[in-house]
Amino acid sequence: MARLDNWQSNLSALIEAKRKEPFAFGSFDCSLWAGMAIEAVNGVDIYSPYVGRYSTALGALKKLKQIDKVSKPIEVFDKNLGERQPIAFAKKGDIVFTSNPDIDIQLPDDFDTFGPVLGVCYGQNSIFVGEAGLIEITTLQLDGCLWVS
């Protein structure tokens, strides 16, 4: 996927608009956040079929199976973005992930049920959806990345 000419300003505006928005299944969760970032960076929408279609963890899992025939959110991104890469290759605007239980992302979901948590690389730090809004985690602490460029 090619990046839009104005991707950096789009991504910055998205981050500022969502900075204080709390986690909510179906309107602002980790997968939707990653999808919003892809649209801001590349203009490609992979998340709108899910928006507003679930409001619980169980509902999210049902929609994954129904819409994309997958069991974990990261599999939707694997289908759309290609091979996972080492975190050392992540650059601003890429989708990143972690399943490290030592990283406190302050989320109500769990790695066993949902698999790796998705976020957005913003350089030295990556941005994830936490219960009370966006949180930043040092990028090199994460497990890997998925390309959006």
C-alpha positions, 0 to 999 in steps of 0.5 A, a space after each residue: 500500500 502506498 502512503 498518502 501525500 498528507 499521511 503524517 498530518 492525517 495520522 497526527 490529527 487522528 491521534 489528537 482527536 482520539 487521545 482521550 477517547 476511552 476503550 469501547 468495543 465496536 466503536 474504539 477498540 484496538 482493532 478499530 484504532 489500527 484500522 483508523 490509522 491505516 486509513 489515515 496513512 494509506 486511505 484504505 478502509 479495512 475496518 468499517 464493516 466492524 464499526 458499531 456491529 458489536 459491543 462486547 468481547 463475545 460480539 467482537 469474536 462473532 463478527 470476526 468469524 462472520 465477516 472475515 472468517 478469522 478467530 483473532 483480530 490480528 488475522 484480519 490485518 495479516 490478510 490485508 497487510 501481509 507478513 509480520 516483521 520484526 519490531 526493529 523494522 517498524 516505522 512511523 505509521 506502521 501497525 505494531 503488536 504485542 502479546 507480552 503480558 509484562 507490558 501494561 496496556 490497561 485493557 479489559 481484553 486478554 491475549 488468550 482470547 484476542 491474540 496480540 494487541 494492535 497499536 500504531 508506531 509513532 516513532 520511538 513510541 507506539 500508541 495503543 488504546 487503553 481503558 481511559 484513552 490512548 497510551 504510549 509504549 516504547 516501540 522496541 518493547 513490542 513483538 513485531 509490526 505489520 507493514 502499511 506502506 
